[in-house]
Amino acid sequence: MTPEALVFSLIWSDSVRSLLDLALGFAVAGMLCSGYQLLTMQPASFRLLNEPERNRALAAVPFLLFAAPFIIIRNTIRGARIEGRSFGFAALAAFLAGFWSLMSGTVVASAFQAVGRLVA
């Protein structure tokens, strides 16, 4: 194997893994928000942190850690339609949601790998 082919294969595998982690993060965020809306009949939002009961607000933190990319994108699309926000704001929100999704997708993929090692 030539050095160029080795470098290309290593970079390609990392890029594909990152892309899959990004997609997994968005999928998990969408699934959590859709499930929340199905159970409570209201969309998930960051207002869950403002619950009057401290325990409910603290319980919302892990949920929001994984559901945040979907909430950010949904709020950005609504803001662009209703308030007419600029493209720069939408691009910044998309970048933030994408990075957040990549990180949460990496955590979910690592958890799947750990569970697979425990089971196998």
PLY file of the C-alpha trace (Angstrom):
ply
format ascii 1.0
element vertex 120
property float x
property float y
property float z
element edge 119
property int vertex1
property int vertex2
end_header
0.00 0.00 0.00
1.38 3.37 -0.96
1.69 6.12 1.65
-0.87 8.23 -0.24
-3.41 5.39 -0.19
-2.81 4.84 3.53
-3.34 8.53 4.34
-6.45 8.66 2.12
-7.94 5.58 3.77
-7.28 6.93 7.28
-8.75 10.36 6.50
-11.70 8.84 4.67
-12.55 6.53 7.59
-12.41 9.43 10.08
-14.55 11.60 7.84
-17.16 8.90 7.40
-17.21 8.22 11.14
-17.70 11.93 11.87
-20.49 12.16 9.31
-22.22 9.13 10.84
-21.83 10.59 14.34
-23.34 13.86 13.11
-26.31 12.03 11.57
-26.73 9.88 14.68
-26.75 12.98 16.89
-29.47 14.65 14.82
-31.48 11.41 14.68
-31.35 10.95 18.45
-32.26 14.62 19.00
-35.24 14.34 16.66
-36.36 11.09 18.25
-36.20 12.56 21.76
-38.10 15.72 20.81
-40.75 13.78 18.90
-41.19 11.38 21.81
-41.46 14.26 24.25
-44.07 15.96 22.09
-45.99 12.69 21.75
-46.12 12.23 25.53
-46.76 15.82 26.63
-48.62 17.28 23.62
-46.25 20.28 23.60
-42.92 20.78 21.86
-39.70 20.45 23.82
-37.93 23.70 24.56
-35.21 25.15 26.72
-37.96 26.44 29.04
-37.81 23.05 30.73
-34.90 24.48 32.71
-37.25 27.09 34.22
-39.50 24.54 35.93
-40.58 25.67 39.40
-39.59 22.34 40.92
-35.84 22.00 41.15
-35.87 18.22 40.58
-37.83 18.54 37.33
-35.45 21.22 36.07
-32.44 19.07 36.91
-34.04 16.05 35.25
-34.44 18.11 32.07
-30.68 18.71 31.75
-29.70 15.26 30.38
-32.70 15.34 28.04
-31.74 18.76 26.71
-28.10 17.75 26.27
-29.15 15.30 23.57
-32.27 17.07 22.26
-30.70 20.52 21.85
-29.63 20.27 18.16
-33.23 19.64 17.09
-34.55 22.45 19.29
-31.94 24.90 17.97
-32.73 24.12 14.33
-36.50 24.23 14.93
-36.25 27.59 16.70
-34.00 28.95 13.95
-36.44 27.97 11.20
-39.35 29.46 13.16
-37.37 32.63 13.81
-36.50 32.99 10.13
-40.16 32.64 9.16
-41.71 34.79 11.88
-39.06 37.42 12.61
-37.19 37.40 9.30
-33.78 36.76 10.85
-30.71 37.13 8.67
-28.80 34.39 6.90
-25.78 34.92 9.15
-27.81 34.15 12.23
-29.20 30.98 10.62
-25.71 29.89 9.53
-24.33 30.41 13.04
-27.22 28.46 14.57
-26.75 25.64 12.05
-23.03 25.49 12.84
-23.74 25.39 16.58
-26.42 22.70 16.20
-24.16 20.67 13.91
-21.24 20.77 16.31
-23.52 19.91 19.22
-25.00 17.06 17.21
-21.54 15.77 16.34
-20.54 15.71 20.00
-23.76 14.08 21.22
-23.64 11.58 18.34
-20.10 10.66 19.34
-21.29 10.02 22.91
-24.20 7.88 21.67
-21.95 5.89 19.30
-19.42 5.32 22.10
-22.22 4.14 24.37
-23.42 1.71 21.68
-19.88 0.37 21.34
-19.51 -0.02 25.10
-22.83 -1.86 25.39
-21.82 -4.08 22.46
-18.61 -5.01 24.22
-20.45 -5.79 27.45
-23.04 -7.96 25.72
-20.69 -9.78 23.34
0 1
1 2
2 3
3 4
4 5
5 6
6 7
7 8
8 9
9 10
10 11
11 12
12 13
13 14
14 15
15 16
16 17
17 18
18 19
19 20
20 21
21 22
22 23
23 24
24 25
25 26
26 27
27 28
28 29
29 30
30 31
31 32
32 33
33 34
34 35
35 36
36 37
37 38
38 39
39 40
40 41
41 42
42 43
43 44
44 45
45 46
46 47
47 48
48 49
49 50
50 51
51 52
52 53
53 54
54 55
55 56
56 57
57 58
58 59
59 60
60 61
61 62
62 63
63 64
64 65
65 66
66 67
67 68
68 69
69 70
70 71
71 72
72 73
73 74
74 75
75 76
76 77
77 78
78 79
79 80
80 81
81 82
82 83
83 84
84 85
85 86
86 87
87 88
88 89
89 90
90 91
91 92
92 93
93 94
94 95
95 96
96 97
97 98
98 99
99 100
100 101
101 102
102 103
103 104
104 105
105 106
106 107
107 108
108 109
109 110
110 111
111 112
112 113
113 114
114 115
115 116
116 117
117 118
118 119
